[in-house]
């Protein structure tokens, strides 16, 4: 038995279910909804560590009063401050490990909408509240995974052109751009880190540039790979956050008296 082949097949089955909701009940038996947004939420909740919570429509806010636009799915820690104001959820920035914007189809208009909503999420300050004494250096501001997930989309070249055009016309910090863009079962786009990246054929990519993956015939199970990639990135962000001691007193200081 090839454990990795079985693992990939498992996630590919999940990707297929997100593509065909008629078969979803066989793959997501615990979900009573046929909406693909709810199925993705259920998938994340059932595959991430138990201490992480997945919520629907949410807003991310920081201790300086900045509040994001509506985010479709958010993943937060069980130690994070958050509150519900139905039907929306609110999460403090330091306790949110992933923000996911969903689009039915990723094309020109929806791509701009997704990038605008991702850009609206506050950026982690260089030294979050309460960390000045504990840390001598800067804290990484990429501790949150910012992702766009689409159930269908235009050709990857068109989407990449839209991304490039959007950032050429709008001033958006690198850390406020998506780490990952997934078009289910078709392709993915990842953003390289601050050190850039090296491709399989030895080509050096610039820092914070967008790299396409999974759109060639030799990668037929890209849906499973993309879902596992998303999970691993969220788990990485959550694990990194456990090394930071956040002082939520900064939020208390913002309350009007």
C-alpha distance (Angstrom), angle and dihedral (degrees) to the residues before:
residue distance angle dihedral
X1 . . .
X2 3.80 . .
X3 3.80 103.5 .
X4 3.79 93.2 -165.0
X5 3.79 93.4 50.6
X6 3.80 89.3 50.6
X7 3.79 90.4 47.4
X8 3.79 91.9 52.3
X9 3.81 91.2 46.4
X10 3.80 89.7 52.6
X11 3.79 93.1 54.8
X12 3.78 91.9 41.5
X13 3.80 88.3 57.4
X14 3.81 87.7 54.3
X15 3.80 91.2 51.2
X16 3.81 90.7 50.1
X17 3.80 90.4 51.5
X18 3.81 90.2 53.7
X19 3.79 87.1 52.5
X20 3.81 96.5 47.3
X21 3.79 113.6 34.4
X22 3.83 91.5 -174.4
X23 3.80 87.8 73.2
X24 3.80 95.1 38.9
X25 3.81 96.5 97.1
X26 3.79 90.0 62.7
X27 3.80 91.8 54.5
X28 3.81 100.2 32.6
X29 3.82 102.2 36.3
X30 3.82 92.7 161.4
X31 3.79 93.4 58.2
X32 3.80 118.4 90.1
X33 3.79 93.7 -171.2
X34 3.79 129.5 84.7
X35 3.80 93.4 -160.8
X36 3.78 110.4 115.1
X37 3.81 90.5 -140.3
X38 3.81 89.8 59.4
X39 3.80 91.6 45.1
X40 3.80 91.4 54.5
X41 3.80 89.5 48.8
X42 3.80 90.1 51.2
X43 3.80 90.9 47.3
X44 3.80 92.5 53.7
X45 3.79 93.6 44.6
X46 3.81 92.5 51.0
X47 3.82 95.9 46.7
X48 3.81 104.1 39.3
X49 3.84 123.6 79.9
X50 3.84 112.9 -76.9
X51 3.80 92.7 -115.4
X52 3.80 90.1 65.8
X53 3.80 119.6 83.0
X54 3.80 125.2 -153.0
X55 3.79 116.7 -153.6
X56 3.78 133.8 179.9
X57 3.78 127.9 -125.9
X58 3.79 105.6 8.1
X59 3.78 145.6 164.8
X60 3.80 123.4 -142.9
X61 3.80 117.4 -144.5
X62 3.80 135.6 -179.7
X63 3.80 135.7 -151.2
X64 3.81 91.5 -95.6
X65 3.79 95.0 62.6
X66 3.82 99.0 -100.1
X67 3.81 114.1 143.1
X68 3.80 127.2 -171.1
X69 3.76 128.7 -130.9
X70 3.79 116.9 -102.4
X71 3.81 113.0 -55.0
X72 3.81 116.6 -162.9
X73 3.81 99.0 -145.3
X74 3.80 130.9 15.6
X75 3.79 130.3 -174.5
X76 3.79 116.0 -154.0
X77 3.78 138.5 173.8
X78 3.80 123.9 -105.3
X79 3.81 86.2 -122.6
X80 3.80 94.4 55.2
X81 3.77 126.6 105.5
X82 3.79 112.9 -119.2
X83 3.74 138.5 143.7
X84 3.77 137.8 -157.4
X85 3.76 126.2 -128.8
X86 3.83 100.7 174.5
X87 2.90 128.2 -89.0
X88 3.81 89.5 15.7
X89 3.79 133.2 56.5
X90 3.78 127.3 -146.9
X91 3.80 123.0 -152.3
X92 3.79 129.8 -174.5
X93 3.78 113.4 -120.8
X94 3.81 98.7 -119.2
X95 3.80 93.1 53.2
X96 3.81 97.2 47.5
X97 3.80 113.9 92.1
X98 3.80 100.0 177.8
X99 3.80 137.7 20.5
X100 3.79 116.4 -168.6
X101 3.79 125.8 -168.6
X102 3.81 114.6 -159.4
X103 3.79 126.8 -150.6
X104 3.80 127.2 179.3
X105 3.80 90.5 -144.9
X106 3.78 125.7 8.6
X107 3.79 111.2 -140.3
X108 3.80 137.5 124.0
X109 3.81 100.6 -55.3
X110 3.80 98.3 33.9
X111 3.81 91.6 45.1
X112 3.80 90.5 57.9
X113 3.82 90.3 46.9
X114 3.82 91.2 51.4
X115 3.81 94.4 47.3
X116 3.81 91.7 47.6
X117 3.79 92.0 52.2
X118 3.80 92.1 46.7
X119 3.81 90.0 49.4
X120 3.82 90.8 52.1
X121 3.83 91.8 65.2
X122 3.82 110.1 102.1
X123 3.79 116.2 -108.7
X124 3.78 120.9 -122.7
X125 3.82 109.7 -105.3
X126 3.80 117.7 -119.2
X127 3.79 89.1 -107.7
X128 3.82 111.4 23.2
X129 3.80 118.2 -144.7
X130 3.78 112.4 -68.5
X131 3.80 96.3 15.2
X132 3.79 100.2 93.5
X133 3.81 93.3 92.3
X134 3.79 95.9 39.1
X135 3.78 100.5 48.7
X136 3.78 127.9 45.4
X137 3.80 95.0 -169.7
X138 3.76 134.0 48.6
X139 3.78 122.3 -73.6
X140 3.79 114.9 -125.7
X141 3.78 110.6 -103.2
X142 3.80 93.2 -153.0
X143 3.80 95.4 75.9
X144 3.81 89.5 117.4
X145 3.80 121.9 69.8
X146 3.79 110.3 -133.2
X147 3.78 109.2 -162.5
X148 3.78 139.9 173.0
X149 3.80 116.2 -153.2
X150 3.80 121.0 -170.9
X151 3.79 126.9 -179.0
X152 3.80 91.0 -148.2
X153 3.77 135.5 1.5
X154 3.76 151.8 173.2
X155 3.79 121.6 -83.8
X156 3.81 112.5 -62.1
X157 3.80 93.8 -114.9
X158 3.81 90.0 57.5
X159 3.80 92.4 49.2
X160 3.81 92.2 47.6
X161 3.81 89.4 50.7
X162 3.81 90.1 51.7
X163 3.82 90.9 50.0
X164 3.81 92.3 49.4
X165 3.80 91.8 46.6
X166 3.80 93.0 49.1
X167 3.80 94.4 52.6
X168 3.80 93.0 42.8
X169 3.81 89.1 56.9
X170 3.82 98.9 38.0
X171 3.78 131.1 54.4
X172 3.81 104.1 -128.1
X173 3.80 124.4 157.8
X174 3.80 115.0 -118.3
X175 3.80 90.1 -118.7
X176 3.82 90.0 56.8
X177 3.80 93.0 57.9
X178 3.82 124.5 92.2
X179 3.79 118.5 -85.6
X180 3.77 91.0 -157.1
X181 3.81 138.2 19.9
X182 3.81 116.6 -169.3
X183 3.77 128.1 -170.9
X184 3.79 100.9 -168.6
X185 3.80 115.5 -107.9
X186 3.80 92.6 -10.6
X187 3.81 114.3 68.2
X188 3.75 146.1 -39.1
X189 3.80 136.6 -138.6
X190 3.79 121.1 -151.7
X191 3.79 128.9 -170.7
X192 3.79 115.3 -131.1
X193 3.79 118.3 -126.4
X194 3.78 130.5 -111.8
X195 3.82 89.9 -78.5
X196 3.80 94.6 51.6
X197 3.79 119.7 -131.1
X198 3.79 142.4 -97.8
X199 3.81 118.5 -127.2
X200 3.80 123.6 -138.6
X201 3.82 90.5 -100.5
X202 3.81 92.3 51.8
X203 3.80 99.9 -99.4
X204 3.81 114.4 148.3
X205 3.81 113.8 -133.2
X206 3.78 124.1 -153.4
X207 3.82 119.9 -108.3
X208 3.80 115.1 -88.0
X209 3.78 93.8 10.3
X210 3.80 125.3 140.0
X211 3.80 119.0 -109.1
X212 3.80 123.7 -165.2
X213 3.80 119.9 -140.9
X214 3.79 138.8 174.9
X215 3.80 104.2 26.5
X216 3.82 99.6 114.0
X217 3.84 127.8 92.8
X218 3.81 91.7 -115.0
X219 3.82 89.9 67.9
X220 3.82 103.6 59.0
X221 3.80 95.1 155.3
X222 3.77 98.3 56.3
X223 3.79 92.1 130.3
X224 3.79 91.9 63.7
X225 3.79 92.0 43.5
X226 3.80 92.4 50.3
X227 3.81 93.6 50.6
X228 3.79 92.2 48.9
X229 3.81 89.8 46.5
X230 3.82 89.8 53.6
X231 3.80 91.9 49.3
X232 3.80 93.2 48.3
X233 3.81 92.4 49.7
X234 3.81 91.7 51.2
X235 3.80 91.1 47.9
X236 3.81 89.9 49.1
X237 3.79 91.7 52.2
X238 3.80 92.1 47.1
X239 3.81 92.0 49.3
X240 3.82 91.8 49.6
X241 3.79 90.7 50.9
X242 3.81 91.9 58.0
X243 3.83 88.1 69.0
X244 3.80 91.6 61.9
X245 3.77 125.1 80.0
X246 3.77 106.0 -149.8
X247 3.79 120.6 -161.2
X248 3.79 106.5 -144.6
X249 3.78 89.4 -171.0
X250 3.80 86.6 95.2
X251 3.81 87.7 71.0
X252 3.79 91.1 50.0
X253 3.79 89.3 54.7
X254 3.82 90.0 60.3
X255 3.79 95.3 59.9
X256 3.83 113.3 107.6
X257 3.80 114.4 -117.0
